[in-house]
Amino acid sequence: MKLGIIRNRCAEEDFAFVKGKGLDFIEVCLNFAKDSEGWIARKDEIAALIKKYDIPILSCGRWNGDSFPLDDAGNIRQEALDEAKRNIKACSKIGCPVYHCGCNRVEGMSLFRNYEAAIKWFGTLIDFARPLGVKVSCYNCHWNSFIDNMTAWEIVLGELPELGIKFDASHSVSGGRDYMEEMRLWADRFYHVHVKGALRVNGQYVDDPPAGLDQLNWHAILGMLYKAKYDGTLSIEPHSATWQGELGDRGIDLTIRYIRSLMV
C-alpha cells in the first residue's frame, strides 16, 4: 500500500511538503466547480511538478458541493457530464488512475428510478474513462450522494462491476453504519481509502482528530485491508478544527508514524 495526503492546490509547495514528509502521493478533492476548472486549467503545470518531485497524484474526486449529476426529472445534466469528462481527461493527462464522484437522489422520484439514474450516470463515466486508463468510483459520504451504503452498493455496483468505492470509515460512523462489516463485504471493491479519525460521544460529533487519537480501530482496518489483498492508496485527510497550524502539522506527523507502523 502507499501512504499519501490531500493537498488540493497542487502548488509547488504542496509537492515539496509531501516530499519532505516522505509520503508517496497526493490526493486532490474538488469540492466546487471553480476547483474543477482550476485543476483542469493547470493540468500541464501539475504534470511538470509531478515529474520534478517524483510525487504522483493517485486520486482525484469531485464532491457534489455545487453540482448535481441528475436534474429534477432524473436525467443526467449535460453540464455536470461535460465537467466530469474534462476532469477525467485531466486525470488521464497527469497519470491519475482513479476518479471519484457521487450521485444525488432526486426527491419525488421513486427509489427504483433513482437507482436506474445512478447506474446510468456511473456507467456513462466508466465507458468514457475506460479507454483513457482511468477507473471510476463512488464515495461513501452522504454529501449530496446516496450511493454511500451497502444497500446502494449491492444494487449499483452489482450492476456495474467496474465501479469501485472510495472508502472512509469516519463517514460510516457518522452515518450509523458498521464500518468493519462494510469492509468485510466490500473491501475487494475499494479503489481508495481515507485515513481520517472519528471521535463521537453519545452519538454526537466531537472531532476528527488524527488517526491514532480517535475511536476507529486502525489495527483492524489495516488487517481487513490486508485480508482483502488491498494494495492501493491510503490518504491522510486532515479534517479537524482543533488540529490546525503547528498542532495540525504535528498531527500529520503523528498519523504518518502511526499508520506506517501498521503497514507491512
C-alpha positions in Angstrom: 0.0 0.0 0.0 1.0 3.6 -0.5 0.5 6.4 2.0 -0.3 10.0 0.8 -2.3 13.1 1.8 -4.8 15.5 0.4 -3.3 18.7 -1.0 -5.9 20.4 -3.1 -4.0 23.3 -4.5 -1.3 21.1 -6.1 1.1 24.1 -5.9 4.8 23.6 -5.9 4.9 24.0 -2.1 2.4 21.1 -1.8 4.7 18.8 -3.7 7.6 19.9 -1.6 5.6 19.4 1.6 4.6 15.8 0.6 8.2 15.0 -0.5 9.5 16.4 2.8 7.1 14.2 4.8 8.3 11.1 3.0 4.8 10.4 1.6 4.1 8.6 -1.6 1.4 10.6 -3.4 -1.1 13.5 -3.4 -4.9 13.3 -3.5 -7.0 16.0 -5.0 -10.6 16.8 -3.8 -12.6 19.1 -6.0 -15.5 20.4 -3.9 -16.9 23.0 -6.3 -16.9 23.9 -10.0 -14.2 26.5 -9.5 -11.9 23.8 -8.1 -12.5 21.7 -11.2 -11.8 24.5 -13.6 -8.6 25.4 -11.8 -7.4 21.8 -11.8 -8.2 21.4 -15.5 -6.6 24.6 -16.5 -3.4 23.7 -14.6 -3.0 20.1 -15.8 0.2 20.8 -17.8 1.8 22.7 -14.9 0.8 19.9 -12.5 2.2 17.3 -14.8 5.5 19.1 -14.7 5.5 19.3 -10.9 4.8 15.5 -10.7 7.8 14.9 -12.9 10.0 17.4 -11.0 9.3 16.0 -7.5 8.5 12.4 -8.5 5.3 12.6 -6.5 2.3 11.3 -8.4 -1.4 12.3 -8.0 -3.1 9.0 -7.4 -6.6 10.1 -6.6 -9.0 12.8 -7.8 -12.5 13.3 -6.5 -15.3 15.6 -7.4 -17.7 16.2 -4.5 -21.1 17.5 -5.2 -20.8 20.8 -3.4 -22.5 22.8 -6.1 -23.1 20.4 -9.0 -25.7 17.6 -9.1 -25.4 14.9 -11.8 -29.1 14.5 -12.1 -31.8 17.1 -12.8 -35.3 17.2 -11.2 -36.5 14.7 -13.8 -33.7 12.2 -13.1 -31.8 12.9 -16.4 -28.1 13.4 -16.5 -27.3 17.1 -16.5 -25.1 17.8 -19.6 -23.1 20.5 -17.7 -22.2 18.0 -15.0 -21.3 15.3 -17.5 -19.1 17.7 -19.5 -17.3 18.8 -16.4 -16.8 15.2 -15.3 -15.3 14.3 -18.7 -12.9 17.2 -18.5 -11.8 16.1 -15.0 -11.3 12.5 -16.3 -9.3 13.8 -19.2 -7.1 15.8 -16.8 -6.6 12.6 -14.7 -5.5 10.7 -17.8 -3.1 13.6 -18.8 -1.3 13.5 -15.4 -1.5 9.8 -14.8 -4.0 9.8 -12.0 -5.6 6.3 -12.1 -8.9 6.9 -10.4 -11.7 9.5 -10.4 -14.3 9.6 -7.6 -17.7 11.2 -7.6 -21.2 10.8 -6.2 -24.8 10.9 -7.5 -27.6 12.9 -5.9 -31.0 11.4 -5.1 -33.9 13.1 -6.9 -36.7 13.9 -4.5 -40.2 13.0 -5.7 -38.8 10.2 -7.9 -39.1 6.6 -6.9 -36.1 4.9 -5.3 -36.1 2.4 -8.2 -35.9 5.2 -10.8 -33.2 6.9 -8.7 -31.1 3.7 -8.8 -31.7 3.4 -12.6 -30.4 7.0 -13.0 -27.4 6.5 -10.8 -26.4 3.4 -12.8 -26.7 5.3 -16.0 -24.6 8.2 -14.6 -21.8 6.0 -13.3 -22.0 3.7 -16.3 -21.6 6.6 -18.7 -18.5 7.8 -16.8 -17.0 4.3 -16.8 -17.4 3.9 -20.5 -15.8 7.3 -21.1 -12.9 6.8 -18.7 -12.0 3.2 -19.6 -10.1 4.0 -22.9 -8.3 6.8 -21.1 -6.9 4.4 -18.5 -8.9 5.9 -15.6 -11.1 4.0 -13.1 -14.3 5.4 -11.6 -15.6 5.0 -8.0 -18.3 6.4 -5.8 -17.6 7.8 -2.3 -19.2 6.6 0.9 -20.1 10.1 2.2 -23.7 11.3 2.1 -22.8 14.8 0.9 -25.3 15.1 -2.0 -24.9 11.4 -2.8 -27.0 8.4 -1.9 -24.6 5.7 -3.2 -22.9 5.6 0.2 -24.0 2.4 1.9 -24.1 -1.4 1.4 -27.7 -1.5 0.0 -26.9 1.0 -2.7 -23.6 -0.7 -3.4 -25.4 -4.1 -3.9 -27.7 -2.5 -6.4 -25.4 -0.1 -8.3 -22.1 -1.8 -8.0 -23.8 -5.1 -8.6 -24.9 -3.8 -12.0 -21.6 -2.1 -12.7 -18.7 -4.5 -12.0 -16.1 -1.8 -12.9 -17.4 0.7 -10.4 -15.3 1.0 -7.2 -15.6 2.6 -3.7 -13.7 5.4 -2.2 -13.9 4.3 1.5 -13.7 6.5 4.6 -14.6 4.7 7.9 -15.4 8.0 9.6 -18.3 8.5 7.2 -19.6 5.1 8.1 -19.5 6.1 11.8 -21.3 9.4 11.1 -24.0 7.5 9.1 -24.5 5.0 11.9 -23.1 2.1 9.9 -20.8 -0.7 10.8 -17.5 0.1 9.0 -16.0 -3.3 9.7 -18.9 -5.1 8.2 -18.8 -2.8 5.2 -15.1 -3.7 4.8 -15.7 -7.4 5.3 -18.2 -7.5 2.5 -16.9 -4.8 0.1 -13.1 -4.2 0.6 -12.5 -6.1 -2.6 -14.1 -3.1 -4.5 -12.2 -0.4 -2.7 -10.2 1.8 -5.1 -9.1 4.3 -2.5 -9.1 4.6 1.3 -9.1 7.7 3.5 -7.2 8.0 6.8 -9.3 10.3 9.0 -10.0 9.9 12.7 -13.5 9.9 14.2 -14.4 11.0 17.7 -18.1 10.7 18.8 -19.6 10.8 22.3 -23.2 9.6 22.9 -23.6 9.6 19.1 -22.6 13.2 18.8 -19.8 14.6 16.7 -16.8 15.8 18.8 -13.9 16.0 16.4 -12.0 14.3 13.6 -8.6 14.1 15.2 -5.5 12.4 13.7 -5.7 8.7 13.2 -4.4 7.0 16.3 -6.1 9.6 18.6 -9.6 8.6 17.7 -12.1 5.8 18.2 -11.6 3.9 14.9 -9.8 0.6 15.2 -7.0 1.2 12.8 -5.3 -2.1 13.6 -8.4 -3.9 12.5 -8.9 -1.6 9.5 -5.4 -2.4 8.2 -5.9 -6.0 9.0 -9.1 -6.1 6.9 -7.4 -4.4 4.0 -4.6 -6.9 4.1 -7.2 -9.7 4.3 -8.8 -8.3 1.1 -5.4 -8.1 -0.6 -5.9 -4.4 -1.0 -2.7 -2.9 -2.4 -3.9 0.6 -3.1 -3.8 4.1 -1.7 -4.2 5.3 1.9 -4.8 9.0 2.0 -4.5 11.2 5.1 -7.3 13.7 5.3 -6.7 16.5 7.9 -10.2 17.4 8.8 -10.2 18.9 12.3 -10.9 22.4 13.5 -8.7 21.6 16.6 -5.7 20.3 14.8 -4.6 23.4 12.8 -1.4 25.4 12.3 1.6 24.0 14.2 -0.6 21.5 16.0 -2.0 20.3 12.7 1.4 19.7 11.3 2.4 17.7 14.4 -0.9 15.7 13.9 0.1 14.9 10.4 3.5 13.6 11.6 1.8 11.5 14.3 -0.6 10.0 11.7 2.3 9.2 9.3 4.3 7.4 12.1 1.2 5.6 13.4 -0.1 4.3 10.0 3.4 3.5 8.8 3.8 1.3 11.9 0.8 -0.8 10.8 1.9 -1.2 7.2 4.0 -4.2 6.3 
